[in-house]
C-alpha cells in the first residue's frame, strides 16, 4: 500500500491574500558571515548590462499558424526582406523570440505585414511598455528575460547554434566532423559524437546582472531513432526459434527498454525531448486533429518544418510536456523517429568501462583551460556586439534607401507615426548590450576546521581531519559505537561457487583485521547455491530465497548477482531481492556483482566497503562529526530533527516516488525513512503533511518529546519553483504542526527549508586557476539578489578536473540562521554519508532520501518499506 493511504490526506486551499503573505515569507538574506579564512576566488561570471531606459513588448501572430516549437521558421519569416524593411522603419532596434518582439520604439495598435514571397501574414500587436530604470525587485526577472533575448541574438550572430539549453559551434552539418570529438563504440556500436559547447545563463546577483559561462558536452549518435528501431526488428525477426508475432513483440520490448526515459534530438528545430512512451498503433500516415481538421503526421512535418518522412513501419515517439508547459500547449507531443537522433549513453555503453574511460578523459577539462575557454567565448560575444554596433549607421542608410525605392515605409491609414526611441544615443545601438570579458573576482572563505571521530586499530576513538585523514582512518570496518549490533545469522546466495568462496575469504580477512569476525559477524554463514532450472532466473532466486528466509530467519542475506556477460539478468535479480527483502520478507540485504568480485586490482577496497555496508545496515556507526558551528546561534542541543527530501521520476513505471529521511539520533547519523508515490513528473509533494506527521511520531516514540527545531533539506527544486515550495510544501508541514497540541497548547516548532541544487553552472577557482579546497564558502558578489543562497565546494576536484560547487537556497527560515551557522552545518552534514569515506556533494540526509526514492521508484514498484526495517539504513 502507498504511504498516502495510511493516514487521511490533508488538503488545503489558499486565497490570493494568503499567497502574497507566503511570498513575503521567503527567507531574506542575513548579514554576511565572517568566520573562516579569506580566499581569493576567480569565478566564471561576467558583468553584463543593457543600457536601455524603456523597452516595448509586442505579440507576433503568424497566419497560417505555426507549431509552438517552430522557432527557426518564425525567425526566417520575420527576417525575409519585404517584412524586415518595414520592421526597421516602424520598430527600429528590435529583438524577436518565437512569438514576442521587444523593441525600443512604442508602436500602438495591431499592424499586419504580408510576405510577398509566400502566403504567410505576420501581425504584430502592442502589449505593454517596461521602464527598466524604475523596476521593482519583483520585476527583475523581466529584466533578466530582456537581456537574455538580446544575448540570444548575439549568440546567433556569433555563429553558435542552440541545442537544448546549450550552444554549440555552427557552420557544420549537425553531424559534421570538424571541431567535434569522435569516440567509436565497440562491438558494432554506432559512432558516438561528442560535441563541446557552452552553457550561457544570466542572473541578477548582488554584484549586478551577470553572465555565467561554462563548458559543456553533449553526446550525439549518428544513427536516427528510426534506423535503431529497424535494426532491432531486423535482428529479432531472424530468430528461427520463435514465431513472427513473438519476434516482433520481443523487438518492441527491446526498443522500449532502450528508448523510454531517454533524450532524443530533433534535427528540424534542434530541441531535446524526453521519450515517455512509444505508440505502436500510429505511423506517419495516420492523422490527428489540428485546427478542427484531420492532418496526417507526414503532411504536418512537411508543411510545418519542411521535413519529408518515408517511414514504413508504425511506431511514433511520445513526449509528455511538464505540467507548467501543458497549460500553454498540447498535453502530448508526437515525434517521428526518422527525424529524431539518439543522445546520451545507453546502458550498454555505460557498462563498457573502456569506452567510459575514453569519455571521461575527453570531457575532463583542467581548471585553467576551462576558465580560458569561458573568457574566450565572452570576448567573442563582445566582438560581435562591437561589430554590429559599428555597422549601425551603414545599415540605417541602406534601410532608408530601400524604403525610398519600394515605398514600403508607410503603415497605412490611421496608424500614426512611431514615437522616437527614448534614452538618448545608447538606444540607437543595434545591440544595446555591454559585457566585460574579465571574469569577476571575489573573496570567499574557507570554513572553520572541524573534526571527525573514528575508531583506530587499537580500539581508541581518535579525531581526524575530514578531508585528509578520514578515507585512510575509515578504510577498515571499525565503528564508534560503545557496543556493536552483531550479525549473528547470515546467508550467502550465489550461482558460481568460486565467487562465493572468494567473497567469504575477503569478508573474513577484513572482519578479522577489524576485530569483529566471530564476535559481531558470525564466522560460519549459511551458503545456498541457486540451482539451474526451466523457470526464469529471478523466479528461481525468489523461490529459493523465500524458503531459506522463512526457515532460517537470518539477520542478513548477501547475494552474488549473476553475470550479465554469460546470459544472466542481474537487474531483474537485484530488483527481486530488494522487493522481497524490503517489503515482503523483512531482512537486511547486501548485493555484490560478479564484475566486482572478478576485479583483482580493486577487490580489497571493494570488499572493505561491502563489510562496512553490512555492519552499517545492521545499525552501527562508522564515524561521526564533532559539530562546530561558528556563531553558536543554532543550538543543536535542543531537540532537533534534520530531514532530507528527494523525488525520483520513473517514466517506465509511470510514477514519481518521494523519499524522506528524518533523523532520530543526537549526532544525526541515524534516520527513519518514508516513501510515497504520486503522479509521474510532479516535483512538488502532494502529501507533505502526512510525511511530516509520520516523522514526528517516530521522533516522539524514541525521545518522548517532539523536536523544537526542524531543518529540511529539499533536493530537486529549481529556482522557479521556490514560490511553490513556500506556498505548498511549507504550508503542508505547518498544517501537520497545527493538528498537534502539547499540554493543551499548539505545537509550533521552528522550521527551516533549504533547497539543494547540484546542477549549477557556477565554477570557482583560486586566482592562480586551481580548484578550491573542499569546505570553501561563496556568499558574496555572485549570489542571488532575489533570495538567500550560497555556494559550498564540498568535495575535492576529480583528477585533472574542476571542483563543482553545490548551491543552497534558504527558502524558508523560522530558526533565524546566521550565514556562518547554516553554511557550517550544511558542509559538515556532507561528511555523514556512509557509502563513501569522505565528503559528498549534498548533505547526507538528502543523499539517503535520494537512495530510498530511487530504490523504491526504480527497483521496487510502488511499495513502502517494511516497518521492521525502518530506522536502519537498509537502502545503502
N, C-alpha and C positions, 0 to 999 in steps of 0.2 A: 504493500500500500504506500501511497505517497504521504510525505510529511504533512502536506496541506490538508489531508483528510483526518488527521489525528486530533486537531483542535479546530473549533469553529473559526472560519475565516473572518477577520476583522476588516470591514470595509469602511471607507470614509469618503466624503466629498469635501470640496474646498471652494469657497467663494472667491471672487476677484480680490476683495479686500484682504482676505487671508493670504492669497498668493503674493500680493505686494508686501505683506508683512514678512512672509518667509523669505522673499528675495532680499529683504533688508537684513535677514539673519545670517546670510553667507558671511563666514568669518572674515574680519578685516585684519590687515597685516599689523602686527605689533612692532615696537621699536626694534631696530636691527640689533642682533646679538654682538657680543664682544669676546666670548670665550674662544680659546684656541690660538694657534699660531697663524699670523697672517701669511698668505701665499699669493704671489703674483700669478694671475691666470690670464691666458690667451683664450679667447672664445672663437666660435665660428659665426658670430653675429656681427652685422654691419649696419651702421646708421643709414636710414633711408627716410625721405620725406617728399611730399608733394606740395610745393609752394603755390597752392591754389586756394582762393578765398571762398568761392562758391562753385558748386557743380550741380548740374541739372540732369534728372533721370527720366528716361523715356522707355516705353514698352514698344517692342517691334513685333508686328504680326506679318506672317507670310501666307500668301494665298496663291496656289493651293498649299495647305498646311504641310509642314514637315515634321518628322518624328522629333521627340524631345531631345534625343541624343545626336541629331544630325547637325552637329556643331560646324563641321567643315563646310557643309552645303550652305548653311546660312551665311557664313563668313564669305564664301565665294560669291554668293548673290549680292551681298552688300558691297563687295569690292569691284563689281562689274562697272565698267566705265560710265555708262549712262546714269547709274544711280550714284556712284561715288562723286561725280562732279557736282550734282545737286546737293549732296550731303555736305561737301566742302563749303558750298555757298551759304547754305542755311544754318549749319550747326558748327562750322569751324572745327577746331580741335575736338576730337571725339574718340571714344573707346567703346568697342562693341563686343559683347559677350553673349552669345546664344540668342536670347530674346530681350536683352537690355542694352540700352545705349546711354552712355554717360557723355555729356558734352559741357563745354564751358559757356555756351550761349543758351539762353532761355527762348524756346520757340513754342508758344502756346498752341493748343489745338491738335487736330489729327490730320497728318499730311500723307497722302498716297504717293508712292513712287513706282513707276512702271518700268520694267526692264525691256528695252527694245529687242534684245537678243533672245528673249524667251517669253513665256506667258506668265511668268512669276510677277506678282504685285506685292510690294512692301508698304506697309502702313506704320507710321511712327506716331505714337500718342504720348503727349506730355503727362508725366506723373507727379513729380514734385521737385523742389529745389532744396539743397542742403548747404547751409552756411558752415563751412568747415572750421572757421575761426571761432565759432561760438558753440561748438558741440558739447553737450553734457556727457559725463562719463559713461552713461548707459548707451550712448550713441557711438562710442569709439569703434565698435565692431563694424559700423558702416564706413568709417574712415579706412579701417583695415581693408575692407572689401574694395573700396575705390582704388586704393593704392595697389591692391593685388591685381585688379583689372589692368591698370597701367603696366604693371610688371609683366603680366602675361603677354602683352603686346611687345614689350621689349624682348622677351624671351623668344617669341616667334621671329622677330626681326633679326635675332642673333643666330638664326638657323638651328634652333633646338626644337624638337617636337615632343609633345606631351604624350606619354603612355601611362595610363592610370593616373596616379597623382604626381609622378615624377617626370623629368625632362631628359631627353637623350639627343645625341647628335643627329642632325638632319642631313640631307644630301645623299643618302644611300637608300636602296630599297629596304623594306622592313627587315629582310633577312640578307642584306648585303654583307660583305666580308670585311670591308675596310673599317678600321677603327674598332672592330669587335674582337672578342676573345673566344676562340673556338676550343671546346673540350669535347672530344669524342667519347661516347659511352662505349662500354664493352659488350661483347656477345650480341652484336647486331642492333644495339640501341641506336636510335637516330642521333644525328649530330645535335649537340646541345650548344646553343649560342648564348654567351654571357655578355650582356650589354652593360657598359659602365655609364652612369648618368649622374643626375643631381637631384637632390631634394631641396626645394626652394619654398620657404614659407615666410609669412610676415606676421608679426605680433607686436601689440602695443606693450612695451616694457617700461619699467621705472625710468630707464635711461632714454626713453623716446621710442618712436617706431623703429623696428629693427628687422633686418633681413637675415634669416637663418639659412645657411647653405651647408649641405653635407653631401658626400659622395655615396651613391647607392649603386646596387647592381640588380639586374633582372635577368632571370633565366628564361630563354625562349627556345622552343623546339622548331625545327624546320619541317615539321610534319603537321598538317591540318588535322583537326579532330576527325573529319570525315575519313581521311586516309588511315588514321589509327583504328577507327571502327571497322573499316573494310578489311584491314589486315587481320584483326582479331577474328572476324567472321570467317575469312578465308581459311585461317589456321584451324578453327574449330570444325568447319564443315569437312575437313579432310579426315576426321576421325571415323574409321570404319566400324568401330565397336558400338556406336550409338546411332539412333535414327536422326533424320534431319531436324525434326522438331526439338529433340533433346540437344542437338548440337547448337541450334540457334538460341535456345534458352540459356545454354552454358555460355555462349558468346556474349549475350546480353548481360549476364551476371558479371562477367569479367569486365566488360565495358563500364557498367555502373559502379563497380568497386573502384575502378581507376579514375573515373571522372567525377563522381559525386564529391562535393565539397572542394573540388579543385578550381583553380583560376584559369580562365581562357581569355585570350586577347583577340578582339575583333579587328581585322585589318582595315575595315571601311571607316571606322571612327576612332580607332586606336584606344578603345576603352577596355578595361579589365572587368570581367563578370565572374561571379562565383556560381558554379553549376550546382543547383539544388536537386535536380532530377532530370530524367530523360523520358520524354513522351514518345513511346514507340508506336503510337497509333496515328501519328501525323507525319507528313512529309512536306516537301516544298510545294507540291501541287495542291495540297489541302488549303482550305480557305478559313478566314476568320472575319469577324465583323469590324469594319473600320468606317466611321462616319456614316453608319446606317447601311453600308453596302458590304457585300461579301467580296473579299480580296484574297487572292492566293498569296502564300508566302513568297513564291517566286516573283510575282509581279510587284509585291511590296518592296522587296530588296532592290529590284531593278529600278522602280520609279523613285524610291526614297534615297537610295545610295548609289545608284548606277552600277550595282553588282549583279552579275548573272549567275544563276545557280543551275546545276545539272545533276544534282544528287539523285541517284536511282532508288536507294533504299529509304525506308521510313525510319524516323527517329530524329527528334529535334531536342536541343538542349533547353532547359527551363531555368531561368534565374528569377528568384523572388526578391524584389527590392526590399530594403529595410523599411520599417514601419513609417518613419518620417518622410520617406520618398513615395510611399504608396498613395499618400493623400494628394500628391501632385501629379501622379502618373498612373500607369497600369499596375494591377496587382501582380502581374507576372510578365516576364519578357521572354519571348521565344527566339532562340538563336539557331541559325542554320550551321550545322557542323562544318561544312566546307568553307565557311567564312571565318571560322574560329581556329586559333592556334593554341596549342598547349603551352602553358607556362609553368614554372616551378619544377620541382623534383618529385618524381613518382616514388612510391615506397620501394620499388625495385632498385632504383638508383641510389636511394638513401642507404640501402644495405650494402652498396658497393663501396667499400672503405677506400679502395684505391682512387675511385672517382671522387669521393667526397674529400679526400685529402688534396687532390688537384684543385677542387673547387675552393677549399679553404685557403690554399696557397695563392690562388689567383685573386680572391676577393679581399685578402688581408692587406691593408694599406698602413704603412708606418705613419706615426703622428706627423712628422714634418711633411711628408708627401700629401697627406690628407689636407693639411692646412694650406699648403701651397696651391692645391687644386681648387679649394674653395675661394681663395683670394684671386686666382686667375679667372674664375668664372665671373666674379663680381666686377673685376676690371674689364672683362669682355662686355658685360652688360652696360657698364659705364661708357665704354667707347661707342656702343650702339646708340645710346641716348645722345651723346655729343654729336654723332654723325647725323642723326635725324634732326636735331635742333639746328645744325649748321645748314641743312637743306631747306629750312623753313621758308626763307624768303623766295628761293627759286621755285618751290612747289606752289606758293601762292600766286606768283606771277604767271606760272604755267596754267594754274586753275582759272585765273581771270581771262587768259587768252582763249581757253577752250570755251568758257562761259559766253564770251562775246560772240564766238563763231557759231555755236549751236543753239544759243538762245534758251538754254535750259535753266537759267538762273532764276526765273520767276516762279513764285509759289502758287500763283493762281489767285483768283478773286477772293477778297475777304480775309486773307491770311495775315496781312500786316507784315512789317519788317521784323527781323530778329533783333533782339536787344543786343547791344555791344557787350563783349566779354568784360567781366569785372576783374579787378585785381591787378591792373597795370600790365606792364610789359611781360611779366612772367607768364600770364595767361595766353600769350601769343606763341609760346613754345609748342612745337609738335608733340613733345613728350615732357610735360612738366613733372619730371621725376628726378630727384637728386639723390645720389648714393655715394658712400665713401668706400673705397676699395681696401681700406685699412681696417682690419678686424678690431673689435672693441677689446680693450684690456681692463681688467678689474682686479680687486683684491678679494680673494676667497679666504677661507680659514680651515686649517687642519684642526678638526675637533679634538678636545682634550683626550688624553690617553685613558684607557680603561683596561681591565684585566679579565681573563677567562680562567676559571678554576677547573683543573683537570686532576686526575689521579695518576701519579707516576708509577714506574715499575716496582718501586719499593713500598707501594701502598699508601704513600703520603699524598695529601692534597697540596698541589702547587698552583701558583698564579703565573700565567704565561701571557705573552704578547699575542693578541688575537690574529695579527697579520703575519708575524714571522715564526711563531712557535707552535701555534695550535695544530697545524697539519702534521707536524712531527710528533707532538705530545699525544695527539688523539689517534695515532696510527694503530695502536694496539687496542684490544677490546677491554678497556678499563672504564670504570664508572664512578661517579662522585657520590652516589647514594650511600647512606650509612649501612643499609642492608639491601642486598640484591634480591630481585624477584627471580626465582630459578625457572628453568625449562626442564621439567622432570621427565616428561614423556613426549617424545617427538618421533616423527616418521619421515623417511626419505622415500619419495616416489620417483621412479625412473623407468626408462626403457633400455638404456645402454648400461650394462653392469660395470664396464670400465670407468665410465664417467661417475657413477655412484661411488666407486672406490676412491677416485681422485677427490671428489667432493668431501668425503668423510675424512680422508687423510689431511686435507688442508684445514678443515674446521678443527680437528683435534690438535693440530700443531699450533694454530693461532690461539685456541682456547687455553692450551696448556701454558703458553707464554704469559697469557693474561691471568692465569691462576683461577680460571673459572671452570676448567674441564673436570667433569665428575661431580663437583660440588654444586655448581649453578647451571651447568649444561651437561645433562646426563650423557655418560660416555658410551652407552650401548643403545643407540636408537634402533627402532624397527626399520627394516628395509623391505620395500614392496616393489616388485617389478610389474609393470603394466604389460600384460600378455597381448600378443597379436590376435586378431580375430576379424570377423566379417563386418562388424559394426564400425561406424566412423570412429576416428581416433579419439576425439574429445568425448564421445559417448563411452568408450571403453575406460578412459581415465575416470569419468564421472562415476560409473558403476563400481569400479574398484575402490575409489576414494570414499564413497558413501559407506561401503561395507566396513572398511577399516576404521573410519572415524566413529561409526556407531558402535563398533565392537571394542576398540582400543581407547577411545576418548582421549586423544593426545592433546597436549598444550599447544603444539605447533606442528605443521606439516612443511617439509622442504621438498620442492618439486624441481627436477631437472627437465626442462622443457624439451620436446623433440626437435630434431634438426630439420629446418626447412629445406636444406640443400639435399636431403635424402627423402624428399616427399612428405615430410612431416608438416603439421599445421600448428606451429607454436602459438599463433594468435588465438585460434579457436580454443586450444587447451588452456591458455592463460585466462581468457575470458570466463571459461567454465570454472576454473579453480577459484577465481575471485568471486564469482557469483555464488558458488557453493559455500565457500568458507566465510564470506562476509555477510550473507543474508539467510542461508538455509541451515547449514551446519556450522554454527559459530566457532571457529578455531583460527588462530593466527596462522598465516601462510607466508612462505618465502619462496620465490621463484628465481631460478638461475638458468640462463640459456646455455645451449651446447657450445656456442661460439665462445662464451666467456671461459668455460672450463677447458677449451682447447687452446686458449691464448696463453702460451707458456711465458711470454715476456711480462704480462701484466697479471698473471694468475694470483700471485701473493697479495697484491694490493686489492684485487677484486674480491678475494675471499676474506680479507680483513674487513672490507665493507659489508660483506654478507653476514659475518658473525656479529658485527656491530648492529646491523639492522635487526637481526634475530633477537638480540638481547634488549635492544631499544623497544622493539614491538612488545616485548614482554612487560615493559613498564619501567626500565632502567634508564638513567640519565648519563650520557657520555661526558657532558661538560655543562657548565652554566656560566652566565655572565655576572660579574660583580658590578652592579649598576652604578654608574657615575653620571649624575645629572648636574650640570654646571651651576645653574641658578637654584636648584632645590625647591622651586615653586611647585613642581609636581611631586606630591608625596606618595611614593609607591608603597609606603607602609599602611596606607589606608586600604580598605577592601577595594581592589581594582580588578576589573575584568578586561582583558585585551582580546579583541576578536579579529578574525580575518575573514574576508568575503570575496568570492570569485564566482563567475558564471562560465560554464562550459557549453558551447553550442555544437551539437552533433547533428549535422544535416541528414546524414544517412539514417539516423534513428528518429529524426524529426522531433527533437526535444532539446530544450535548454535546461541544464542542471545547475542549481545553485548549491555551492558548498560553503559551509560556515564552520569555523573553528572558534571556540570560546575557551579562554584559559581558566584553569581551576587550581593552579599552584602558585605559591607566593613568588617563585622565581620565574614564572611564565614559561616553563618548559613542558607543561602538560596541558592537553586541550580535549574538551569534548567536541564531537563532530556531529553536524546535522546536514541533511541532504533534502532538497526539494526540487521537484520538476515543474517546469512551466512551458509556455508556448515557445517554440523554437524561434530564435532570433531576438527575443526580448531580453534586453540587458538589465533593465531596472526590475528589482524584485517585486512580485505581486503579493508576497506573503511574509514580508519582513517582520511584522508584528509577532506572528506566531513563532518564527525562528528565534526572535529575541526572548519571548516568554519561555521557550524551551531552555535557552541558555541560562536564564535567571533561575529557573527551577533547579537545574543541575548545580549551579553555583551555591544556591542556598542549601541543597541537600548535603553538600560537603562541609560548608563553613557555618551553617545555621544562621547566616546573615546574608543580606543582599549587598552587592557592590555599591559603593557610593560614587565610584568613578567608572565609566565605561568608555573605552577607546576602540574605535572601529577603523581598521584599515581596509579600504574598499578598492579592489582591483577591477580593471576592465571598463573604466568610465572615461569617456572623452571629455574634453573641456566644454563642449557644447551641451553636455548632459548634467553639468554641475547643478543648474537650477532644478532639474528634475529630481536629482538626488535629495535636495533640500525639501522640495515640495512633496515627494512621495516617500522615500525611504526613511528620512529623519522623522517625518510625521508618523510613519508606521511604528518606528521604535518608541516614540513618545506616547503613542496610543497604547502600546503594551505597558508602559510605566503607569499610565493613568488608571489601569484596571487593578492596580496593586495598592494595598494600604498596609501600613506598619503601625500597629497600636492605634488604629483609628485615624492616622494621618496619611495623606497621599505620599506615595513613593516618588521622589523626584531626584534621581541620581544625575550627576553631571555627565554630559555626553559630548564626545568629540568624534568627528568623522574625517578621516584623512584619505583622500583619493590617491592611489598609486598608479603612476604611468611609466611603463617600461619602454614603450615605443616613442622615443623622443628624438628630435633632430639635433638637439644641443650636444656639442662636444667641447670639452675643456682640456687645455694643455697648460704646461708651465710656459713661461715666456721664452725658454730655450727649446720649445716644441717637443717636450717629452710628456708622457702620460702622467697625470696627477696620482698621488698616493691615495690608497683607499682611506675613507674617512674624511675626505675633503668636502666642505660645505660651500655652496654658492647661493647667496641670498641677497645680492645687490645687483644693480645695473641691468641685468638681462632677465630678471624675474618679472612676472606679470604686474601690470599697473591696475588690472581689474580685480584680482583676488590674491589671497595669501598663498604663495607657492615658494618652494625652494628645491634646489638640486643637491643630491649627495652622490659622490662617486664611492659606491660601497665595496667594489672589488678591484683587484689589480687588472691591468690590461692583459689581454691574451698575447701570446708570443708574437712579436713583430706587429702587433695591432694597437688599437687605441682604446683606452678605458671608456666605458659607456656609463653615463650618469643615469640616475633614476629621478624622476620628478615626483614631488609630493605636493598635493594641494589640500590645504586645510579647508574643507567645505563647510564645516560646522564646528563650533567650539564653545561649549559651556564651561569647560575646565579652565579656560583662560591660560593657555600655554604661553610660556616665553619662547622666543625663537630658538634659543640655545637648548632648552629642555626638550622640546619636541624633536629637534634635529638629533640630539644625543640619544634619546630613547629609540628613535627610528633606526639610527645607524647601528646601535647595539643589538637590536632585535634581528638584524640581518645575519648575526652570528649564531643563531639558535636553530638552524635547520640541520637536522641530524643525518641527512643523506650526504652531507659534504662537510669535511673538516676545514671550514673556512667560511668567509662571508659569501652570501648570495645577493642578487640584485634587489630583492624585496624583503621586507620583514618576514620572519619565519611563519607567523600565523597566516599571512597571505599565501605563502608557498604551500603550506599544508592545506589551505582551502582550495587552492588550485589542484593539488593532488587528489583530494577527495572528490571534487567536482568532475575532474577528468576521468577518474576511475568509475564513478557511478554514471557518468554521462556517456562513456565510450565502451567500457568493458562490461559493466553491469547495467542491465536495461531497466531504467525507471524504478529502481527499488531503493530502500533505505537500509542503512547498516543495522545489523542485529544489535539489540540493546546490550547484549553480553560483552560486545567488543568496545562499546563506547567508553571513551576515556583513555584508550590505549592507541598508539599510532600504528594501527594495523595497515594503514594505507602507504607506509613508507616504501 
